[in-house]
Amino acid sequence: MQQKGFSLIELVVTIVVLMAVSTIAIPAFQSSIGNAQIRTVSESIRDGLQLARAEAIKRNARVKFTLQSTSAWQIGCVTPTASCPAAISQKSASEGSSGNINVTADNYTAVFSGFGTRDPASPVGLTSVNITNTQVSSSDLKALRVTLAAGGNVKVCDPTVAISGDPRAC
């Protein structure tokens, strides 16, 4: 006679194996998600800075990028006109990030001139933004930095890379 189904011992062994695998896999999965959130926020800030620069060139006007510590940002003209509004584009903090993201910057505003460079009339401006995630342990953390050069070039880099000539280095 052929038996159908599972025995109690087979079921218990399967549950124990699944619990053991889950205990190992879940923390690694959470670290991966946390680091992906860091990447998403850093790329969003980089894209916002590049958009502000492009709008300044396109409109031949001074355009301001304003960042918040929550990772939200807004782009708008410094002197609003009919062809250059005070709010051109924005991104809320809830898009692609979580409350665990920590954004720190040397300044939270960057102004671009009509040439696409950082505006010389605004001597103090954003040059560096550091993005971390408080949910990820320090041993698994892949923090990133967004840098803005005087010429208007934006770069996402890894502050932990110290090898000279490595394109990931800051």
C-alpha positions in Angstrom: 0.0 0.0 0.0 1.4 3.4 -1.0 1.3 6.2 1.5 0.3 9.8 0.4 1.3 13.0 2.2 4.1 13.9 4.6 5.0 12.4 7.9 5.2 14.6 11.0 9.0 14.1 11.1 9.4 15.2 7.5 7.4 18.3 8.2 9.3 19.3 11.3 12.7 18.8 9.6 11.6 21.0 6.7 10.5 23.7 9.0 13.7 23.6 11.0 15.8 23.9 7.7 13.7 26.8 6.5 14.1 28.6 9.9 17.9 28.1 9.8 18.2 29.4 6.2 15.9 32.4 7.1 18.1 33.3 10.1 21.1 33.7 7.8 19.4 35.2 4.7 17.1 37.9 6.2 19.9 40.2 7.7 21.9 40.0 4.4 18.7 40.8 2.5 18.0 43.8 4.8 21.5 45.1 4.2 21.1 44.8 0.4 17.8 46.7 0.5 19.4 49.4 2.7 22.3 49.9 0.4 20.0 50.0 -2.6 18.1 52.8 -0.9 21.4 54.7 -0.5 22.1 54.2 -4.2 18.6 55.3 -5.2 18.8 58.5 -3.1 22.3 59.4 -4.3 21.3 58.9 -7.9 18.2 61.1 -7.3 20.3 63.9 -5.9 22.8 63.6 -8.8 19.9 63.6 -11.3 18.4 66.7 -9.6 21.7 68.6 -9.7 22.1 67.7 -13.4 18.6 68.8 -14.2 19.1 72.1 -12.4 22.3 72.7 -14.4 20.5 71.8 -17.7 17.6 74.1 -16.9 20.0 76.9 -16.1 21.6 76.5 -19.5 18.3 76.0 -21.3 16.7 79.1 -19.7 20.0 81.1 -19.6 19.0 82.0 -16.1 20.2 81.4 -12.5 18.6 78.2 -11.3 18.6 77.0 -7.7 18.7 73.4 -6.4 17.5 73.1 -2.8 18.1 69.9 -0.9 16.4 68.9 2.4 17.9 66.6 5.0 15.1 64.1 4.2 16.5 63.7 0.6 13.7 65.7 -0.9 14.8 68.4 -3.4 13.4 71.3 -5.5 14.6 73.2 -8.5 13.5 76.7 -9.4 14.7 80.0 -10.8 16.4 82.4 -8.5 14.5 85.3 -10.1 11.1 84.0 -11.2 9.7 85.2 -14.5 7.0 84.1 -16.9 9.6 81.9 -18.8 11.4 80.8 -15.6 9.1 79.7 -12.8 10.0 79.6 -9.1 9.4 75.8 -9.1 10.5 73.9 -12.1 10.8 70.4 -10.7 10.8 68.6 -7.3 11.1 65.2 -5.7 9.6 64.3 -2.4 11.4 62.3 0.2 9.0 59.4 0.0 10.0 58.6 -3.6 12.6 55.8 -3.5 13.9 56.2 0.1 12.9 55.5 3.7 13.1 57.2 7.0 16.4 55.3 7.6 18.2 57.4 5.0 20.5 60.1 6.5 21.5 62.9 4.2 24.2 65.5 5.3 25.6 68.2 3.1 28.1 71.0 3.5 25.4 73.4 2.2 21.8 72.6 1.1 21.6 75.0 -1.8 23.4 75.1 -5.2 22.9 77.9 -7.7 23.8 77.4 -11.4 24.5 80.2 -13.8 23.2 80.3 -17.4 26.6 78.8 -18.4 25.9 75.7 -16.3 28.6 76.4 -13.7 28.1 77.0 -10.1 27.1 80.6 -9.8 30.0 82.8 -8.8 27.6 85.4 -7.3 26.7 82.7 -4.7 30.1 82.0 -3.1 28.8 79.5 -0.5 27.0 76.6 -2.0 26.6 72.8 -2.0 29.7 70.9 -3.0 29.3 67.6 -1.1 26.4 65.4 0.0 26.9 62.2 2.1 24.2 59.6 2.1 24.0 56.7 4.7 21.4 54.4 6.0 20.9 54.0 9.8 19.3 50.5 9.3 22.5 49.0 7.8 25.3 47.9 10.2 28.6 49.7 9.8 30.3 46.5 8.5 27.8 46.1 5.6 27.2 49.9 4.9 28.1 51.1 1.4 27.8 54.9 2.0 28.0 57.2 -1.0 28.8 60.8 -1.7 27.6 63.2 -4.3 30.1 65.9 -5.3 29.5 69.1 -7.3 32.5 70.7 -8.9 32.8 74.4 -9.6 32.4 73.7 -13.3 29.0 72.2 -12.6 30.0 68.5 -13.0 28.2 66.1 -10.7 29.7 62.8 -9.5 28.6 59.9 -7.3 31.5 58.4 -5.5 32.4 56.0 -2.7 34.2 57.8 0.2 35.8 54.5 1.4 37.8 53.9 -1.9 41.3 55.2 -1.4 43.0 53.8 -4.5 44.5 56.6 -6.7 43.0 56.6 -10.2 40.0 54.5 -9.2 36.8 56.0 -10.8 34.8 55.2 -7.7 37.0 57.2 -5.5 36.1 60.7 -4.3 
